[in-house]
Amino acid sequence: MTANGEFIRALPKAELHLHIEGTLEPEMLFALAQRNGVTLPYASVEAARAAYDFSNLQDFLDLYYQGTAVLLKKVDFFELTMAYLERARGQNIRHVEIFFDPQAHTGRGVAFTTVIDGILEALDTAERRWGTSAHLILCFLRHLDQEQAFETLEEALPYRDRIIAVGLDSSEKGHPPAKFEAVFARAREEGFETVAHAGEEGPAAYVKEALDLLHVSRIDHGNRALDDPALVRRLANEGIPLTVCPLSNLRLGVIPSLDDHPLRRMLEAGLFVTVNSDDPAYFGGYLNDNLAAVERALGLGSDDLADLARNSFRAAFLTDSEIADYCSEIDSLQASYSS
């Protein structure tokens, strides 16, 4: 246990960078494969977990998309989402903004409605049972072309009241945000918020493109923004949130060790940073594990952790009153630990 382990568990938190397909634990992978008659290239759960090994983003994505083959029915997406939401409840995550990749499923012949109806049923169930607040973010796969993104956006329009934003994920290298400028413009016209992965493996220039061409309100990752001092100043001045994922960065080789993670430098530069788990089944830790890891590696104190928790709500697509209520809870908790 870390010095602030109990405090981390007790903190109310929001998670803003979480791919629901990236929560597919090997045990569920095997259970769904058996139920759906899908043959896996692994002899056991242990072999599958051992195969969750990669050295860069593309190697990970190849494994990630292979895993989606077991997700075929509405109940599969319901159970996948419920499993994450139960873990989130155990970590006192009070609000989640979940990414989903419909193109990873429709490209396999799974209907858009099958995917989203299963996810939404889980979100509604968690809200009724536990009061968990949730938003859904549709991500376009950047290794596919913009025309396919437009087709996906059309499929999403009947669910406009249930999808808060569109985002951009998948292979970053060679696929700049500019490639999707038109579809993001259309999404904004339809009333969607916009976010985008940028500056993970791609350069700082991709972060600027996401801001200037896609007009995003959040940058997912954003590590490479630190390569451009003018961009750092802009991000700080405009208060653009960065949804940082420490254990993901470590597993994908974005950083050599957690001691080298830029989170501390980001905070010292006045950047608006949140901590998240990204694809926790593959990267070895959920949100509290990420907070504990950077606490140990970077010497974060309880005040830093409380600030990160406040940031998670302030960066979310929540009302001012909702944000104030969550931050008041954090203030009270912090005071009780300081007294």
C-alpha positions as a Markdown table, in Angstrom:
| # | Residue | x | y | z |
|---|---|---|---|---|
| 1 | Met | 0.0 | 0.0 | 0.0 |
| 2 | Thr | 1.2 | 3.5 | -0.8 |
| 3 | Ala | 1.5 | 6.2 | 1.8 |
| 4 | Asn | -1.8 | 7.7 | 0.5 |
| 5 | Gly | -3.4 | 4.4 | -0.5 |
| 6 | Glu | -6.4 | 4.8 | 1.8 |
| 7 | Phe | -6.8 | 8.4 | 0.7 |
| 8 | Ile | -6.8 | 7.4 | -3.0 |
| 9 | Arg | -9.5 | 4.8 | -2.4 |
| 10 | Ala | -11.6 | 7.3 | -0.5 |
| 11 | Leu | -11.3 | 10.2 | -3.1 |
| 12 | Pro | -14.4 | 10.7 | -5.2 |
| 13 | Lys | -13.1 | 10.6 | -8.8 |
| 14 | Ala | -14.1 | 10.8 | -12.4 |
| 15 | Glu | -12.5 | 8.8 | -15.2 |
| 16 | Leu | -12.4 | 10.5 | -18.6 |
| 17 | His | -10.1 | 8.3 | -20.7 |
| 18 | Leu | -11.4 | 4.8 | -20.7 |
| 19 | His | -11.9 | 2.5 | -23.7 |
| 20 | Ile | -14.6 | 0.0 | -22.8 |
| 21 | Glu | -13.1 | -2.5 | -25.2 |
| 22 | Gly | -9.9 | -2.1 | -23.3 |
| 23 | Thr | -11.5 | -3.5 | -20.1 |
| 24 | Leu | -11.9 | -7.0 | -21.6 |
| 25 | Glu | -10.1 | -9.1 | -19.0 |
| 26 | Pro | -8.8 | -12.5 | -20.1 |
| 27 | Glu | -11.4 | -14.4 | -18.0 |
| 28 | Met | -14.2 | -12.6 | -19.8 |
| 29 | Leu | -12.5 | -13.0 | -23.1 |
| 30 | Phe | -12.5 | -16.8 | -22.6 |
| 31 | Ala | -16.1 | -16.9 | -21.2 |
| 32 | Leu | -17.5 | -14.9 | -24.2 |
| 33 | Ala | -15.5 | -16.9 | -26.7 |
| 34 | Gln | -16.9 | -20.1 | -25.3 |
| 35 | Arg | -20.5 | -18.8 | -25.3 |
| 36 | Asn | -20.3 | -17.4 | -28.8 |
| 37 | Gly | -18.3 | -20.2 | -30.4 |
| 38 | Val | -15.2 | -18.1 | -31.1 |
| 39 | Thr | -11.9 | -19.9 | -31.4 |
| 40 | Leu | -9.1 | -18.1 | -29.6 |
| 41 | Pro | -5.3 | -18.5 | -30.3 |
| 42 | Tyr | -4.7 | -19.2 | -26.6 |
| 43 | Ala | -4.9 | -22.5 | -24.7 |
| 44 | Ser | -5.9 | -20.9 | -21.3 |
| 45 | Val | -6.7 | -17.7 | -19.5 |
| 46 | Glu | -3.1 | -17.7 | -18.2 |
| 47 | Ala | -1.8 | -17.9 | -21.8 |
| 48 | Ala | -4.1 | -15.1 | -22.9 |
| 49 | Arg | -2.8 | -12.9 | -20.0 |
| 50 | Ala | 0.8 | -13.7 | -21.0 |
| 51 | Ala | 0.0 | -12.6 | -24.5 |
| 52 | Tyr | -1.1 | -9.2 | -23.3 |
| 53 | Asp | 2.5 | -8.2 | -24.0 |
| 54 | Phe | 3.5 | -5.5 | -26.5 |
| 55 | Ser | 6.1 | -2.8 | -26.9 |
| 56 | Asn | 4.3 | -0.1 | -28.9 |
| 57 | Leu | 0.9 | 1.2 | -29.8 |
| 58 | Gln | 0.4 | -0.8 | -33.0 |
| 59 | Asp | 1.3 | -4.1 | -31.4 |
| 60 | Phe | -1.2 | -3.4 | -28.6 |
| 61 | Leu | -3.9 | -2.4 | -31.1 |
| 62 | Asp | -3.4 | -5.6 | -33.1 |
| 63 | Leu | -4.1 | -7.6 | -29.9 |
| 64 | Tyr | -6.9 | -5.2 | -28.9 |
| 65 | Tyr | -8.8 | -5.6 | -32.1 |
| 66 | Gln | -8.3 | -9.4 | -32.0 |
| 67 | Gly | -10.0 | -9.4 | -28.6 |
| 68 | Thr | -13.1 | -7.7 | -29.9 |
| 69 | Ala | -13.9 | -10.8 | -32.0 |
| 70 | Val | -15.7 | -12.3 | -29.0 |
| 71 | Leu | -18.1 | -9.3 | -28.7 |
| 72 | Leu | -21.0 | -10.3 | -30.9 |
| 73 | Lys | -24.3 | -9.7 | -29.0 |
| 74 | Lys | -26.0 | -7.0 | -27.0 |
| 75 | Val | -25.5 | -9.0 | -23.8 |
| 76 | Asp | -21.8 | -9.2 | -24.5 |
| 77 | Phe | -21.5 | -5.4 | -24.5 |
| 78 | Phe | -23.8 | -5.1 | -21.5 |
| 79 | Glu | -21.7 | -7.6 | -19.5 |
| 80 | Leu | -18.4 | -6.0 | -20.5 |
| 81 | Thr | -19.6 | -2.5 | -19.5 |
| 82 | Met | -21.1 | -3.7 | -16.2 |
| 83 | Ala | -17.9 | -5.4 | -15.3 |
| 84 | Tyr | -16.0 | -2.1 | -15.6 |
| 85 | Leu | -18.7 | -0.2 | -13.8 |
| 86 | Glu | -18.6 | -2.6 | -10.9 |
| 87 | Arg | -14.8 | -2.1 | -10.6 |
| 88 | Ala | -15.3 | 1.7 | -10.9 |
| 89 | Arg | -17.8 | 1.6 | -8.0 |
| 90 | Gly | -15.2 | -0.2 | -5.9 |
| 91 | Gln | -12.7 | 2.5 | -6.7 |
| 92 | Asn | -15.1 | 5.3 | -5.8 |
| 93 | Ile | -15.3 | 6.5 | -9.4 |
| 94 | Arg | -18.5 | 8.6 | -9.3 |
| 95 | His | -18.6 | 9.7 | -12.9 |
| 96 | Val | -17.2 | 8.1 | -16.1 |
| 97 | Glu | -17.0 | 9.2 | -19.7 |
| 98 | Ile | -16.5 | 6.0 | -21.7 |
| 99 | Phe | -15.0 | 5.7 | -25.1 |
| 100 | Phe | -16.4 | 3.1 | -27.5 |
| 101 | Asp | -15.2 | 2.1 | -31.0 |
| 102 | Pro | -18.2 | 1.2 | -33.1 |
| 103 | Gln | -16.2 | 0.7 | -36.2 |
| 104 | Ala | -14.2 | -2.1 | -34.6 |
| 105 | His | -17.5 | -4.0 | -34.4 |
| 106 | Thr | -19.5 | -2.8 | -37.4 |
| 107 | Gly | -16.5 | -3.8 | -39.6 |
| 108 | Arg | -17.1 | -7.4 | -38.3 |
| 109 | Gly | -20.8 | -7.3 | -39.1 |
| 110 | Val | -22.0 | -6.4 | -35.6 |
| 111 | Ala | -24.8 | -3.8 | -35.9 |
| 112 | Phe | -24.2 | -0.4 | -34.4 |
| 113 | Thr | -27.4 | -0.7 | -32.4 |
| 114 | Thr | -26.2 | -4.0 | -30.9 |
| 115 | Val | -23.1 | -2.3 | -29.6 |
| 116 | Ile | -24.6 | 0.9 | -28.2 |
| 117 | Asp | -27.8 | -0.7 | -26.8 |
| 118 | Gly | -25.7 | -3.1 | -24.7 |
| 119 | Ile | -23.5 | -0.4 | -23.4 |
| 120 | Leu | -26.4 | 2.0 | -22.6 |
| 121 | Glu | -28.3 | -0.7 | -20.8 |
| 122 | Ala | -25.3 | -1.1 | -18.5 |
| 123 | Leu | -24.9 | 2.6 | -17.9 |
| 124 | Asp | -28.6 | 2.9 | -17.0 |
| 125 | Thr | -28.4 | -0.1 | -14.7 |
| 126 | Ala | -25.4 | 1.3 | -12.9 |
| 127 | Glu | -27.1 | 4.7 | -12.5 |
| 128 | Arg | -30.2 | 3.1 | -11.0 |
| 129 | Arg | -28.3 | 0.7 | -8.7 |
| 130 | Trp | -25.4 | 2.9 | -7.5 |
| 131 | Gly | -26.0 | 6.4 | -8.7 |
| 132 | Thr | -23.0 | 6.2 | -11.0 |
| 133 | Ser | -23.0 | 9.1 | -13.5 |
| 134 | Ala | -21.9 | 8.3 | -17.0 |
| 135 | His | -21.5 | 9.8 | -20.5 |
| 136 | Leu | -20.6 | 8.0 | -23.7 |
| 137 | Ile | -18.1 | 9.2 | -26.3 |
| 138 | Leu | -18.0 | 7.7 | -29.8 |
| 139 | Cys | -14.5 | 7.4 | -31.2 |
| 140 | Phe | -13.6 | 7.3 | -34.9 |
| 141 | Leu | -10.8 | 5.0 | -35.8 |
| 142 | Arg | -8.1 | 7.2 | -37.4 |
| 143 | His | -6.5 | 4.4 | -39.4 |
| 144 | Leu | -9.7 | 4.2 | -41.4 |
| 145 | Asp | -10.8 | 6.9 | -43.9 |
| 146 | Gln | -13.0 | 9.9 | -43.1 |
| 147 | Glu | -15.8 | 8.6 | -45.3 |
| 148 | Gln | -16.2 | 5.7 | -43.0 |
| 149 | Ala | -16.3 | 8.1 | -40.0 |
| 150 | Phe | -19.1 | 10.0 | -41.7 |
| 151 | Glu | -21.0 | 6.7 | -42.1 |
| 152 | Thr | -20.5 | 6.0 | -38.4 |
| 153 | Leu | -21.6 | 9.5 | -37.4 |
| 154 | Glu | -24.9 | 9.0 | -39.4 |
| 155 | Glu | -25.5 | 5.8 | -37.5 |
| 156 | Ala | -25.0 | 7.7 | -34.2 |
| 157 | Leu | -27.5 | 10.5 | -34.9 |
| 158 | Pro | -30.5 | 8.6 | -33.6 |
| 159 | Tyr | -28.6 | 8.3 | -30.3 |
| 160 | Arg | -27.7 | 12.0 | -30.2 |
| 161 | Asp | -29.2 | 12.4 | -26.7 |
| 162 | Arg | -27.1 | 9.5 | -25.3 |
| 163 | Ile | -23.7 | 10.3 | -26.8 |
| 164 | Ile | -22.1 | 13.4 | -25.3 |
| 165 | Ala | -19.1 | 13.7 | -27.7 |
| 166 | Val | -17.1 | 12.2 | -30.6 |
| 167 | Gly | -13.4 | 11.4 | -30.3 |
| 168 | Leu | -10.5 | 10.1 | -32.3 |
| 169 | Asp | -8.3 | 7.1 | -31.4 |
| 170 | Ser | -6.4 | 4.1 | -32.8 |
| 171 | Ser | -3.0 | 4.4 | -34.7 |
| 172 | Glu | -1.7 | 7.9 | -34.3 |
| 173 | Lys | 1.4 | 7.8 | -36.5 |
| 174 | Gly | 0.7 | 8.9 | -40.0 |
| 175 | His | -2.9 | 9.8 | -39.2 |
| 176 | Pro | -3.0 | 13.5 | -38.2 |
| 177 | Pro | -6.2 | 15.1 | -36.9 |
| 178 | Ala | -6.4 | 17.1 | -40.1 |
| 179 | Lys | -7.6 | 13.9 | -41.8 |
| 180 | Phe | -10.9 | 14.2 | -39.9 |
| 181 | Glu | -11.5 | 17.9 | -40.0 |
| 182 | Ala | -14.7 | 17.7 | -42.0 |
| 183 | Val | -16.4 | 15.0 | -40.0 |
| 184 | Phe | -15.6 | 16.8 | -36.7 |
| 185 | Ala | -17.1 | 19.9 | -38.2 |
| 186 | Arg | -20.3 | 18.0 | -39.0 |
| 187 | Ala | -20.4 | 16.5 | -35.5 |
| 188 | Arg | -20.1 | 19.9 | -33.9 |
| 189 | Glu | -23.0 | 21.1 | -36.1 |
| 190 | Glu | -25.0 | 18.2 | -34.7 |
| 191 | Gly | -24.3 | 19.4 | -31.1 |
| 192 | Phe | -21.6 | 16.9 | -30.1 |
| 193 | Glu | -18.7 | 17.9 | -27.9 |
| 194 | Thr | -15.3 | 16.9 | -29.4 |
| 195 | Val | -12.1 | 15.3 | -28.0 |
| 196 | Ala | -9.1 | 13.6 | -29.6 |
| 197 | His | -6.1 | 11.4 | -28.9 |
| 198 | Ala | -3.1 | 13.5 | -29.8 |
| 199 | Gly | 0.6 | 13.7 | -28.7 |
| 200 | Glu | 0.9 | 10.1 | -27.5 |
| 201 | Glu | 3.1 | 8.7 | -30.3 |
| 202 | Gly | 2.4 | 11.5 | -32.6 |
| 203 | Pro | 4.1 | 14.9 | -32.4 |
| 204 | Ala | 3.2 | 18.1 | -30.7 |
| 205 | Ala | 1.9 | 19.4 | -34.0 |
| 206 | Tyr | -0.9 | 16.8 | -33.8 |
| 207 | Val | -2.0 | 18.5 | -30.5 |
| 208 | Lys | -2.2 | 21.8 | -32.3 |
| 209 | Glu | -4.1 | 20.4 | -35.2 |
| 210 | Ala | -6.7 | 18.8 | -32.7 |
| 211 | Leu | -7.2 | 22.3 | -31.2 |
| 212 | Asp | -7.2 | 24.4 | -34.3 |
| 213 | Leu | -8.9 | 22.0 | -36.8 |
| 214 | Leu | -11.1 | 19.7 | -34.7 |
| 215 | His | -11.8 | 22.4 | -32.1 |
| 216 | Val | -11.6 | 19.8 | -29.3 |
| 217 | Ser | -12.3 | 20.7 | -25.7 |
| 218 | Arg | -10.0 | 18.0 | -24.3 |
| 219 | Ile | -6.7 | 16.4 | -25.4 |
| 220 | Asp | -6.4 | 12.7 | -24.7 |
| 221 | His | -2.8 | 12.0 | -23.7 |
| 222 | Gly | -1.0 | 15.1 | -24.9 |
| 223 | Asn | 2.5 | 14.0 | -23.6 |
| 224 | Arg | 4.3 | 15.3 | -26.6 |
| 225 | Ala | 2.9 | 18.8 | -26.1 |
| 226 | Leu | 5.8 | 19.3 | -23.8 |
| 227 | Asp | 8.1 | 19.4 | -26.8 |
| 228 | Asp | 6.7 | 22.8 | -27.8 |
| 229 | Pro | 7.0 | 25.5 | -25.1 |
| 230 | Ala | 4.6 | 27.8 | -26.9 |
| 231 | Leu | 2.0 | 25.0 | -27.1 |
| 232 | Val | 2.5 | 24.4 | -23.3 |
| 233 | Arg | 1.8 | 28.1 | -22.6 |
| 234 | Arg | -1.3 | 27.9 | -24.8 |
| 235 | Leu | -2.7 | 24.8 | -23.1 |
| 236 | Ala | -2.1 | 26.4 | -19.7 |
| 237 | Asn | -3.6 | 29.8 | -20.7 |
| 238 | Glu | -6.7 | 28.2 | -22.3 |
| 239 | Gly | -7.2 | 25.6 | -19.6 |
| 240 | Ile | -7.4 | 22.7 | -22.0 |
| 241 | Pro | -7.6 | 19.4 | -20.1 |
| 242 | Leu | -5.2 | 16.6 | -20.8 |
| 243 | Thr | -6.4 | 13.1 | -19.9 |
| 244 | Val | -3.1 | 11.4 | -19.0 |
| 245 | Cys | -2.7 | 7.6 | -18.7 |
| 246 | Pro | 0.5 | 6.7 | -16.8 |
| 247 | Leu | 0.5 | 2.9 | -16.8 |
| 248 | Ser | -0.6 | 2.9 | -20.5 |
| 249 | Asn | 2.4 | 5.2 | -21.3 |
| 250 | Leu | 4.7 | 2.8 | -19.5 |
| 251 | Arg | 3.4 | -0.4 | -21.2 |
| 252 | Leu | 3.5 | 1.2 | -24.6 |
| 253 | Gly | 7.0 | 2.5 | -24.3 |
| 254 | Val | 6.0 | 6.1 | -24.5 |
| 255 | Ile | 8.1 | 6.6 | -21.3 |
| 256 | Pro | 11.0 | 4.4 | -20.2 |
| 257 | Ser | 9.9 | 4.3 | -16.5 |
| 258 | Leu | 7.3 | 5.9 | -14.3 |
| 259 | Asp | 10.0 | 8.0 | -12.8 |
| 260 | Asp | 10.2 | 9.7 | -16.2 |
| 261 | His | 6.5 | 10.3 | -16.5 |
| 262 | Pro | 5.8 | 14.0 | -17.5 |
| 263 | Leu | 2.9 | 14.3 | -15.1 |
| 264 | Arg | 4.9 | 16.3 | -12.5 |
| 265 | Arg | 6.3 | 18.6 | -15.2 |
| 266 | Met | 2.8 | 19.1 | -16.6 |
| 267 | Leu | 1.5 | 20.2 | -13.1 |
| 268 | Glu | 4.4 | 22.5 | -12.6 |
| 269 | Ala | 3.8 | 24.1 | -15.9 |
| 270 | Gly | 0.2 | 24.9 | -14.9 |
| 271 | Leu | -1.4 | 22.4 | -17.2 |
| 272 | Phe | -4.9 | 21.1 | -16.5 |
| 273 | Val | -4.1 | 17.4 | -16.0 |
| 274 | Thr | -6.3 | 14.3 | -15.1 |
| 275 | Val | -5.2 | 10.7 | -14.5 |
| 276 | Asn | -7.0 | 7.8 | -16.1 |
| 277 | Ser | -6.5 | 4.1 | -17.0 |
| 278 | Asp | -7.0 | 4.0 | -20.8 |
| 279 | Asp | -7.2 | 0.2 | -21.5 |
| 280 | Pro | -6.7 | -1.2 | -18.0 |
| 281 | Ala | -7.1 | -4.9 | -18.8 |
| 282 | Tyr | -4.1 | -4.6 | -21.0 |
| 283 | Phe | -2.0 | -2.1 | -19.1 |
| 284 | Gly | -2.1 | -3.7 | -15.7 |
| 285 | Gly | -4.1 | -1.3 | -13.6 |
| 286 | Tyr | -7.4 | 0.6 | -13.2 |
| 287 | Leu | -7.7 | 4.3 | -12.1 |
| 288 | Asn | -6.6 | 3.8 | -8.5 |
| 289 | Asp | -3.6 | 1.8 | -9.6 |
| 290 | Asn | -2.6 | 4.6 | -11.9 |
| 291 | Leu | -2.9 | 7.2 | -9.1 |
| 292 | Ala | -0.9 | 4.9 | -6.7 |
| 293 | Ala | 1.8 | 4.3 | -9.3 |
| 294 | Val | 2.4 | 8.0 | -9.9 |
| 295 | Glu | 2.2 | 8.8 | -6.2 |
| 296 | Arg | 5.1 | 6.4 | -5.6 |
| 297 | Ala | 7.1 | 7.3 | -8.7 |
| 298 | Leu | 6.7 | 11.1 | -8.6 |
| 299 | Gly | 6.4 | 11.7 | -4.9 |
| 300 | Leu | 2.9 | 13.1 | -5.0 |
| 301 | Gly | 1.2 | 14.1 | -1.8 |
| 302 | Ser | -2.4 | 14.1 | -0.7 |
| 303 | Asp | -2.8 | 17.7 | -1.9 |
| 304 | Asp | -1.6 | 16.7 | -5.4 |
| 305 | Leu | -4.0 | 13.7 | -5.4 |
| 306 | Ala | -6.9 | 15.9 | -4.3 |
| 307 | Asp | -6.1 | 18.4 | -7.1 |
| 308 | Leu | -6.1 | 15.6 | -9.6 |
| 309 | Ala | -9.4 | 14.4 | -8.4 |
| 310 | Arg | -10.9 | 17.9 | -8.6 |
| 311 | Asn | -9.5 | 18.2 | -12.1 |
| 312 | Ser | -11.2 | 15.0 | -13.2 |
| 313 | Phe | -14.6 | 16.5 | -12.4 |
| 314 | Arg | -13.8 | 20.0 | -13.7 |
| 315 | Ala | -12.6 | 18.5 | -17.0 |
| 316 | Ala | -15.8 | 16.4 | -17.4 |
| 317 | Phe | -18.9 | 17.3 | -19.4 |
| 318 | Leu | -20.8 | 18.1 | -16.2 |
| 319 | Thr | -22.8 | 21.1 | -15.0 |
| 320 | Asp | -21.2 | 23.7 | -12.8 |
| 321 | Ser | -23.4 | 22.6 | -9.9 |
| 322 | Glu | -22.5 | 18.9 | -10.3 |
| 323 | Ile | -18.8 | 19.9 | -10.4 |
| 324 | Ala | -19.2 | 22.0 | -7.3 |
| 325 | Asp | -20.8 | 19.2 | -5.4 |
| 326 | Tyr | -18.1 | 16.7 | -6.2 |
| 327 | Cys | -15.3 | 19.2 | -5.4 |
| 328 | Ser | -17.0 | 20.0 | -2.1 |
| 329 | Glu | -16.8 | 16.3 | -1.2 |
| 330 | Ile | -13.1 | 16.3 | -2.0 |
| 331 | Asp | -12.6 | 19.4 | 0.1 |
| 332 | Ser | -14.3 | 17.7 | 3.1 |
| 333 | Leu | -12.3 | 14.5 | 2.7 |
| 334 | Gln | -9.0 | 16.4 | 2.4 |
| 335 | Ala | -9.8 | 18.4 | 5.5 |
| 336 | Ser | -10.6 | 15.2 | 7.4 |
| 337 | Tyr | -7.2 | 13.7 | 6.4 |
| 338 | Ser | -5.4 | 16.9 | 7.3 |
| 339 | Ser | -6.9 | 17.3 | 10.8 |
